[in-house]
Amino acid sequence: MNRLAGVTSPYLLQHAGNPVDWWPWGEEAFAEARGRGVPVLLSVGYAACHWCHVMAHESFEDVATAELMNESFVCVKVDREERPDVDAVYMEAVQALTGQGGWPMTVFMTPDGHPFYCGTYFPRERFQGLLRAVSTAWREQREELVAQGRQIVDALGGQESGLAAAGAPDDAALDRAVQVLARGFDEKYAGFGQAPKFPPSMVLEFLLRRGDAGRMGARTLEAMARGGIYDQLGGGFARYSVDAAWVVPHFEKMLYDNALLARVYAHWWRKDGAPLARRVALETCDWMLRELGTDEGGLASALDADSEGVEGKFYVWTPAQLAEVLGEEDGARAARAFRVTERGTFEHGSSTLQLEGDLPEDLRERLFQARAERVRPARDDKVVAAWNGLAIAALAECGALFDRPDLIDAARGIADLIERLHVADGRLLRTSRDGVAGANAGVLEDYADVAEGLLALHSVTGEPEYVTRAGVLLDVVLDRFSDGEGGFYDTADDAEALFRRPKDPTDNATPSGQSAAAGALLTYAALTGSQRHRDAALAALAPSTALADRHARFAGWGLAVAAAAVRGPVEVAVVGDPDDRRTRELHRTALMSTSPGAVVTVGLPGQPLDGPVPLLGGRDLLDDAPAAYVCRDFACRMPVGTSRDLAKEIASS
């Protein structure tokens, strides 16, 4: 019996037809294991995961393998994107026992949830041998395996992050972080470290905020935008590059990567005015809405790496294919512009597209339209609150900076969807699909990233409800996620209890829940004057101080937030009639500020001090004309009435 047919996770639904007797995560599965006296076999992955598909085809769709699984185990499937808490605690065990991690994750555990043997992908024959060996060991050495599971749980429970530090990073710590990053910078191909290379979006945000470190940031942003990791026809970034030169991606495309990258490319344009930055930011936003937009107004999670069972088939080209679409002459021109060679840069003589030279837009459009006739990669269409929060921020800011009101409207639509489907009694649900909310509670990153998005949307629109809604979420963060020592757990105090309450302050593919919370708390404090929220933000940044000296690549967002805190951040309140051109000019000047993490609000004059946005409270017009106030910690300079004067005030603050 397969119990996955009624779930909402696209990943679990991919396995609903397996001959494996899968159970979704829950007490019922563990009760079944206790009743049968067998171990639990946990398999964790996600819908766009290439190697998850490989193991599924090799093993989970194979009747003989399924019989071994069903006979000796209770088999549990988990979507890591729906249950990041389950993924986190068992991945910690996998890494501790094997020295590496990844997906699919394979864990054998006792009916009490204690892991005793872990791994990732196993080829079918090896997996079958492992199933037999574990089954035999469970029958003949059960007490030893149970004791081993307890020992592993005890050892993991006693671990500390080792990241305690006295306070948030100061200027000196941020300078040291830049030096650490410089030592790992790839001078030849840009980026950090060697293959595989992941887009370091949060590190790039930090480097842009440290104006003297822009060289590493700008070079990396340009290298990625010209590389095969970026979809040169349709926009959007793949998950990572398998090589050091950004040529061949792992082709899955994730919402969170593209939301973070659209925002940082917009910030690069704001700093340097690079045309490439503007184009990539807008194309990435358009890709998110075109390819991931749902009927309900949210954004789906990801596109698969595979189409027709072949990784990358949708995206790669041969010279002959280019000529077939464009003709011999223009096909050869496109081959030169995109570095498509007879030998190929990928597999079987095909090439990824890299931007070597300019190509007329009409030829690019013809290739895009021709590619649209290919079989498309599958889409994981669940809506994840945290990643949609990141997208709200990116769409809102790109819409404002590039005069694209449709992007701002899309950000509003996502915010409305989250409020309508994901919020119940002030608490967040992590996912929804097809307009139906999932059952899984939001984790720290959901609260923090949605709050970040709402606050960014307020800075662009001036609508006070977004500040109010962010405040509700951040109060839950303070009340339900605090560890009592200035940090935060990744799950709420009333969440399902696992063998270890997850808590990881390091940034990885996305900002950690803790550094994301620090950023949203700092912005909220700047808008409201709340000392409680500012103190919590600074305390949450403490791990970034230790990481700055050792592992700055894993503290990008925390360091970016710390850069804002060191500068105040600068607070800008613009008051005036929203239909007045002068108000709009002041507002745009404020949004164009490159002061790290500058916090902007706009509204009508004469608002009360105890209103939803206290930074606007008591701000009056200047000689009956729109005015802007530049402040730090709510201490404001004299108001100014021109964009030129405002830019000077911000620069000198």
C-alpha positions in Angstrom: 0.0 0.0 0.0 1.4 3.4 -1.0 0.2 6.2 1.2 1.6 9.2 -0.8 -1.3 9.6 -3.3 -3.1 12.1 -1.1 -0.2 14.4 -0.2 0.5 17.8 -1.6 4.3 17.6 -2.1 5.2 17.2 -5.8 8.3 15.2 -4.7 6.3 12.7 -2.7 3.7 12.5 -5.5 6.6 11.5 -7.9 6.8 8.3 -5.7 3.1 7.7 -5.3 3.2 4.9 -7.9 6.3 3.1 -6.6 6.0 -0.5 -5.5 7.6 0.7 -2.3 5.1 0.9 0.6 6.0 4.5 1.4 4.7 6.4 4.4 4.7 10.1 4.8 6.6 11.4 7.9 4.5 11.2 11.0 3.9 9.3 14.2 1.8 6.7 12.4 4.9 5.5 10.5 7.0 5.1 13.7 4.1 3.4 15.5 4.0 0.9 12.6 7.7 0.3 13.0 7.3 -0.3 16.7 4.4 -2.6 16.1 6.3 -4.7 13.5 9.6 -4.5 15.4 11.5 -3.3 12.3 13.7 -0.3 11.6 12.6 2.9 9.7 14.2 3.6 6.4 14.1 7.3 5.7 14.6 8.7 2.2 14.8 12.5 1.9 15.0 14.5 -1.4 13.3 17.1 -3.4 11.4 17.3 -6.7 14.2 18.9 -8.8 17.0 16.7 -7.5 18.7 14.8 -10.4 20.3 12.1 -8.3 17.0 11.6 -6.5 15.5 10.7 -9.8 18.3 8.4 -10.6 17.9 6.4 -7.3 14.1 6.4 -7.8 14.4 4.9 -11.3 17.1 2.4 -10.3 15.7 1.3 -6.9 12.3 2.6 -5.9 10.7 1.7 -9.2 12.3 -1.7 -9.1 10.0 -4.5 -7.8 12.8 -6.6 -6.4 14.3 -3.7 -4.5 10.9 -2.6 -3.2 10.2 -6.1 -1.9 13.4 -6.0 0.2 12.4 -2.6 1.5 8.8 -3.5 2.3 9.7 -6.8 4.0 12.2 -5.5 6.5 11.5 -1.8 7.0 8.9 0.9 7.4 9.8 3.2 4.5 9.3 7.0 5.0 9.6 9.6 2.2 10.3 13.3 3.1 10.4 16.4 0.9 13.3 18.3 2.4 11.7 21.6 1.2 8.5 20.9 3.1 10.3 19.6 6.2 13.7 21.4 6.5 13.8 20.5 10.2 13.7 16.8 9.5 16.2 17.2 6.8 18.5 19.3 9.0 18.8 16.9 12.0 19.3 13.8 9.9 21.7 15.5 7.5 23.7 16.4 10.5 23.9 12.7 11.3 24.8 11.8 7.7 27.6 14.4 7.7 28.9 13.3 11.1 29.0 9.6 10.2 30.2 9.9 6.5 32.0 13.2 6.3 29.7 14.4 3.5 26.1 15.0 2.7 23.7 15.4 -0.2 20.5 14.2 -1.7 18.9 11.7 -1.9 19.6 11.2 1.8 19.2 7.6 3.1 19.0 7.0 6.8 18.3 3.8 8.7 16.9 4.5 12.2 15.3 2.8 15.1 11.5 3.1 15.7 12.4 5.9 18.1 13.9 7.9 15.3 17.5 7.4 16.3 19.8 7.0 13.2 22.3 4.2 13.2 23.4 4.0 9.6 23.4 6.9 7.0 24.3 7.6 3.4 23.1 9.4 0.3 22.8 7.9 -3.2 23.3 4.2 -3.5 23.4 2.4 -6.8 20.8 -0.4 -7.0 23.1 -3.4 -6.4 24.8 -1.8 -3.5 21.5 -0.6 -2.1 20.1 -4.1 -2.2 23.1 -5.5 -0.5 22.8 -2.8 2.2 19.1 -3.6 2.7 20.0 -7.2 3.3 22.9 -6.4 5.6 20.9 -4.0 7.8 18.0 -6.4 7.9 20.3 -9.2 9.1 22.0 -6.9 11.6 18.7 -5.8 13.0 17.6 -9.4 13.6 20.9 -10.6 15.1 22.4 -7.5 16.7 19.4 -5.3 17.5 20.6 -4.2 20.9 23.9 -3.0 19.5 22.2 -1.0 16.8 19.7 0.6 19.2 22.7 1.5 21.5 24.5 2.9 18.5 21.5 5.1 17.6 21.4 6.4 21.2 25.1 7.2 21.1 24.8 9.1 17.9 21.8 11.1 19.2 23.7 11.9 22.4 26.8 12.9 20.5 24.9 15.2 18.2 22.9 16.6 21.1 26.1 17.6 22.9 27.5 19.5 19.9 27.8 23.2 20.0 28.3 25.4 17.0 31.4 27.0 18.5 30.3 30.3 17.1 29.6 32.2 20.3 31.1 35.7 20.2 30.9 38.9 22.1 28.6 41.1 20.0 27.9 41.7 16.4 30.7 42.3 13.9 32.3 45.7 13.9 34.2 47.5 11.1 37.4 45.6 11.9 35.6 42.2 11.8 34.1 43.1 8.4 37.5 44.1 7.1 38.9 40.8 8.2 36.0 39.0 6.5 36.9 40.7 3.2 40.5 39.6 3.6 39.3 36.0 4.3 37.2 36.1 1.1 40.1 37.5 -0.9 42.2 34.5 0.0 39.6 32.2 -1.5 38.8 34.3 -4.5 39.4 32.7 -7.9 41.4 35.3 -9.8 41.1 33.4 -13.1 37.4 32.6 -13.2 36.0 34.7 -10.3 33.9 33.3 -7.6 35.2 31.6 -4.5 36.9 28.2 -4.2 37.0 25.6 -6.9 34.4 23.3 -8.5 31.6 22.9 -8.0 30.8 26.6 -7.7 27.6 27.9 -6.3 26.3 31.4 -6.9 27.6 33.3 -3.8 24.7 35.7 -3.8 24.8 36.7 -0.1 28.6 37.1 -0.1 28.2 39.3 -3.1 25.6 41.5 -1.3 28.1 41.9 1.5 30.9 42.8 -0.9 28.7 45.4 -2.6 27.9 46.9 0.8 31.7 47.1 1.5 32.4 49.6 -1.3 36.2 48.9 -1.2 35.5 45.2 -2.0 33.5 45.6 -5.1 36.2 44.2 -7.4 35.5 40.6 -6.3 31.8 41.2 -6.4 31.6 42.8 -9.8 33.9 40.3 -11.4 31.9 37.4 -10.0 28.6 38.9 -11.1 29.8 39.4 -14.6 31.4 36.0 -14.9 28.2 34.3 -13.8 26.0 36.4 -16.1 28.2 35.5 -19.1 28.6 31.8 -18.1 26.6 28.7 -18.8 25.1 28.8 -15.3 22.9 31.7 -16.6 20.2 30.9 -19.2 21.3 33.2 -22.0 17.9 32.8 -23.8 15.3 32.8 -21.1 17.0 34.3 -18.1 17.4 32.8 -14.6 20.3 30.9 -13.0 20.9 27.2 -12.6 21.6 25.8 -9.1 25.4 25.6 -9.5 28.3 25.1 -11.9 30.0 21.7 -12.0 33.2 23.4 -13.2 35.3 26.3 -11.9 34.7 28.4 -15.0 30.8 28.7 -14.7 30.5 26.7 -18.0 28.4 23.7 -17.3 25.6 24.0 -14.7 23.7 21.5 -12.8 20.6 22.5 -14.6 17.9 22.6 -12.0 16.6 26.1 -11.3 15.5 27.1 -7.8 13.3 30.0 -6.8 15.5 31.0 -3.9 18.7 31.3 -6.0 17.0 33.5 -8.5 15.2 35.7 -6.0 18.5 36.4 -4.2 20.4 36.9 -7.5 17.9 39.2 -9.0 18.2 41.4 -6.0 22.0 41.5 -5.9 22.2 42.2 -9.6 19.8 45.2 -9.1 22.1 46.4 -6.3 25.1 46.0 -8.5 23.4 48.2 -11.1 22.5 50.7 -8.4 26.1 50.9 -7.4 27.9 50.9 -10.8 25.2 51.4 -13.4 26.3 48.3 -15.3 23.9 47.6 -18.3 24.6 43.9 -17.9 23.4 44.1 -14.3 20.2 45.7 -15.2 19.4 43.2 -18.0 20.2 40.2 -15.8 18.1 41.5 -12.9 15.1 42.1 -15.1 15.4 38.9 -17.1 15.7 37.0 -13.8 12.5 38.6 -12.5 10.7 38.0 -15.7 11.9 34.3 -15.6 10.5 33.9 -12.1 7.1 35.2 -13.1 6.9 33.4 -16.4 8.2 30.0 -15.4 7.3 29.8 -11.7 4.2 31.9 -11.5 1.1 30.0 -10.1 -2.5 30.6 -10.8 -3.0 31.8 -7.2 -0.3 34.6 -7.5 2.6 32.9 -5.8 5.8 31.4 -7.2 6.6 27.7 -7.5 9.7 26.2 -6.0 11.8 25.0 -8.9 12.3 23.6 -12.4 13.8 20.1 -12.8 17.3 19.6 -14.3 16.0 16.9 -16.6 13.6 16.8 -19.5 12.8 13.5 -21.3 14.9 11.9 -18.7 18.1 13.6 -19.8 19.8 16.3 -17.7 20.1 19.7 -19.5 18.4 18.5 -22.7 16.1 21.5 -22.8 18.9 24.0 -22.6 21.9 22.8 -24.7 22.6 23.3 -28.4 24.8 22.1 -31.2 26.0 24.3 -34.2 23.7 22.3 -36.4 20.7 23.1 -34.2 21.5 26.8 -34.3 21.8 26.7 -38.1 18.5 24.9 -38.4 16.7 27.7 -36.6 18.7 30.7 -37.8 20.2 29.6 -41.1 23.9 29.0 -41.8 25.2 32.5 -41.6 23.2 33.7 -38.5 23.7 30.2 -36.9 27.4 30.6 -37.2 27.2 34.0 -35.7 25.2 32.7 -32.8 27.6 29.9 -32.3 30.5 32.4 -32.0 28.5 34.6 -29.6 27.4 31.7 -27.4 30.6 29.6 -27.7 28.8 26.7 -29.2 31.4 24.4 -30.8 31.5 21.2 -32.8 33.2 19.4 -30.0 30.8 20.8 -27.4 31.2 22.1 -23.9 28.7 19.7 -22.4 27.8 16.1 -23.4 27.4 14.3 -26.7 28.7 17.3 -28.7 26.2 19.8 -27.3 27.1 23.1 -25.6 25.7 25.3 -22.9 25.3 28.9 -24.0 27.9 31.4 -22.8 27.8 35.0 -23.7 31.0 35.6 -25.6 29.8 38.4 -27.8 26.8 40.5 -28.7 23.9 38.9 -30.6 21.0 40.8 -32.1 17.9 40.6 -30.0 15.8 39.2 -32.9 18.1 36.2 -33.2 18.1 35.6 -29.5 14.3 35.7 -29.6 14.1 33.3 -32.5 16.2 30.8 -30.5 14.1 31.3 -27.4 10.9 30.6 -29.4 12.4 27.5 -31.1 13.5 26.2 -27.7 10.0 26.6 -26.4 8.9 23.8 -28.7 11.2 21.3 -26.8 9.9 19.2 -24.0 10.1 21.3 -20.9 11.6 20.3 -17.5 9.1 19.4 -14.9 8.1 22.0 -12.3 7.8 21.6 -8.5 4.8 23.8 -8.1 4.5 24.0 -4.3 4.8 27.5 -2.9 7.3 27.9 -0.1 6.7 30.9 2.2 10.4 31.7 2.8 11.4 31.6 -0.8 8.4 33.7 -1.8 9.4 36.2 0.8 12.8 36.5 -0.9 11.1 37.0 -4.2 8.8 39.7 -2.8 11.9 41.7 -1.9 13.6 41.2 -5.2 10.5 42.0 -7.3 9.6 45.0 -5.3 13.1 46.5 -5.5 13.6 45.7 -9.1 10.2 47.2 -9.9 11.1 50.4 -8.2 14.7 50.7 -9.5 13.8 49.9 -13.1 10.4 51.5 -13.3 8.6 48.3 -13.7 5.3 48.7 -11.8 4.2 45.2 -12.9 7.0 43.7 -10.8 5.8 45.7 -7.8 2.2 44.4 -8.4 3.5 40.9 -8.6 5.3 41.4 -5.2 2.0 42.6 -3.8 0.2 39.6 -5.2 2.7 37.2 -3.5 2.3 39.0 -0.2 -1.5 38.8 -0.5 -1.2 35.0 -1.2 0.9 34.4 1.8 -1.5 36.4 4.0 -4.5 34.6 2.6 -3.2 31.0 2.6 -0.1 30.8 4.8 -1.1 32.8 7.9 -3.4 31.3 10.5 -3.8 33.0 13.9 -0.6 34.9 13.4 1.4 31.8 12.6 2.9 30.8 9.3 2.4 27.6 7.3 5.4 26.7 5.2 3.8 25.6 2.0 0.8 25.7 -0.2 -0.1 24.1 -3.5 -3.0 24.7 -5.9 -4.5 27.2 -3.5 -4.5 24.7 -0.6 -2.3 25.3 2.5 0.0 22.5 3.6 0.0 21.2 7.1 3.7 21.9 8.0 4.5 24.7 10.4 6.7 27.5 9.2 10.3 27.5 10.4 12.5 30.4 11.3 13.5 31.2 7.7 9.8 31.4 6.7 9.0 34.1 9.3 12.3 36.0 8.7 12.2 36.0 4.9 8.6 36.9 4.6 9.1 39.7 7.0 12.1 40.9 5.0 10.0 40.8 1.8 7.1 42.7 3.5 9.5 45.4 4.7 11.1 45.8 1.3 7.6 46.1 -0.2 6.8 48.8 2.3 9.9 50.8 1.4 8.8 50.8 -2.3 5.1 51.4 -1.8 4.9 53.2 1.5 1.9 51.0 2.4 1.9 50.8 6.2 0.1 47.4 6.4 3.3 45.6 5.4 5.2 47.0 8.4 2.3 45.9 10.7 2.3 42.4 9.1 6.1 42.1 9.4 5.9 43.1 13.0 3.4 40.3 13.8 5.8 37.7 12.3 8.9 39.1 14.0 7.1 39.1 17.4 6.6 35.4 16.8 10.3 35.0 16.1 11.2 36.7 19.4 8.6 34.8 21.4 8.8 31.3 19.9 12.2 30.8 18.4 14.6 32.4 20.9 17.3 30.2 22.5 17.5 32.5 25.5 21.1 33.4 24.7 20.6 35.9 21.9 20.3 33.3 19.1 17.4 31.5 17.5 16.4 27.9 16.9 15.2 27.0 13.5 11.9 25.6 14.8 9.3 27.1 17.2 9.1 26.0 20.8 5.7 24.3 20.0 6.9 22.6 16.8 7.1 18.8 16.5 9.9 17.5 18.7 12.7 15.7 16.9 15.7 14.0 18.5 17.5 17.4 18.3 16.0 20.9 17.9 17.7 22.2 14.8 19.8 25.4 15.1 22.2 26.5 12.4 23.3 30.1 12.2 25.5 29.6 9.0 24.3 30.8 5.6 24.2 28.2 2.9 22.0 28.2 -0.2 19.8 30.8 1.5 20.3 33.1 4.4 20.2 31.1 7.6 17.0 31.7 9.6 19.1 33.5 12.2 20.8 35.9 9.9 17.6 36.5 7.9 15.9 37.3 11.2 18.7 39.7 12.2 18.2 41.6 8.9 14.4 41.9 9.2 14.7 42.8 12.9 17.2 45.5 12.2 15.0 47.0 9.4 11.9 46.8 11.5 13.7 48.6 14.4 14.8 51.4 12.1 11.2 51.9 11.0 9.6 51.7 14.4 12.3 52.7 16.9 11.9 49.5 18.8 15.0 48.9 20.9 13.8 45.4 21.6 14.0 44.5 18.0 17.3 46.2 17.4 18.9 44.5 20.4 17.7 41.1 19.2 19.1 41.8 15.7 22.6 42.7 17.0 22.6 39.7 19.4 21.7 37.4 16.5 24.6 38.6 14.5 27.2 37.3 17.0 28.0 34.1 15.1 29.0 36.2 12.1 31.8 37.7 14.1 33.4 34.2 14.6 32.7 33.2 11.0 34.2 36.4 9.7 37.7 35.2 10.7 37.3 31.6 9.6 34.5 30.9 7.2 33.3 34.2 5.8 31.7 32.4 2.8 29.2 30.9 5.2 28.2 34.2 6.7 27.4 36.3 3.7 24.0 37.6 4.7 25.0 37.9 8.4 27.9 40.1 7.3 25.7 42.1 5.0 23.3 42.8 7.8 26.3 43.7 10.1 27.5 46.2 7.5 24.1 47.9 7.7 24.2 47.9 11.5 27.7 49.4 11.5 26.3 52.3 9.4 23.2 52.7 11.5 21.6 51.8 9.2 20.7 55.2 7.6 16.9 55.9 7.9 15.2 58.0 5.2 11.6 59.3 5.7 10.0 61.0 2.7 6.8 62.9 3.2 4.6 64.5 0.6 1.7 64.0 -1.7 2.3 60.7 -3.6 1.0 62.3 -6.8 3.5 65.1 -6.5 6.5 64.6 -8.9 8.8 66.0 -6.2 7.7 63.4 -3.7 8.4 60.6 -6.2 11.9 62.1 -7.0 12.8 62.2 -3.3 11.6 58.7 -2.8 13.6 57.4 -5.8 16.7 59.1 -4.6 16.3 57.4 -1.3 15.8 54.0 -2.9 18.9 54.6 -5.1 21.1 55.1 -2.0 24.0 52.7 -1.8 24.4 53.3 2.0 24.5 49.7 3.3 21.0 48.5 4.2 19.5 52.0 4.1 15.9 51.9 5.4 13.4 53.9 3.4 9.8 54.9 4.1 7.4 57.3 2.4 4.0 58.7 3.3 1.8 61.7 3.9 3.0 64.4 6.4 1.5 64.8 9.8 1.3 61.2 10.8 1.1 60.3 14.6 4.2 59.2 16.5 2.4 56.1 17.6 1.3 55.2 14.0 2.2 52.0 12.2 5.5 53.6 10.9 6.8 55.7 13.7 9.8 56.9 11.6 7.2 59.0 9.7 5.6 60.3 12.8 5.7 64.1 13.2 7.5 64.6 9.9 6.2 67.8 8.2 6.5 69.4 4.8 9.3 71.8 4.1 7.8 75.2 3.1 4.6 73.4 2.1 6.6 71.2 -0.3 7.6 67.5 -0.1 10.6 66.8 2.3 13.0 64.1 3.2 14.5 63.4 6.6 17.8 61.5 7.0 18.1 59.9 10.4 20.1 57.4 12.4 18.5 55.8 15.5 15.6 58.2 15.0 17.9 61.2 15.4 17.3 63.2 12.2 19.0 66.0 10.4 17.2 69.0 9.1 14.8 68.2 6.3 15.7 68.7 2.6 13.5 69.3 -0.4 15.6 68.4 -3.4 17.0 65.1 -4.7 20.5 66.6 -4.9 20.4 67.7 -1.2 19.0 64.4 -0.2 21.8 62.5 -1.9 24.4 64.6 -0.2 22.7 64.1 3.2 22.7 60.3 2.8 26.3 60.2 1.6 27.5 62.2 4.6 25.5 60.2 7.1 
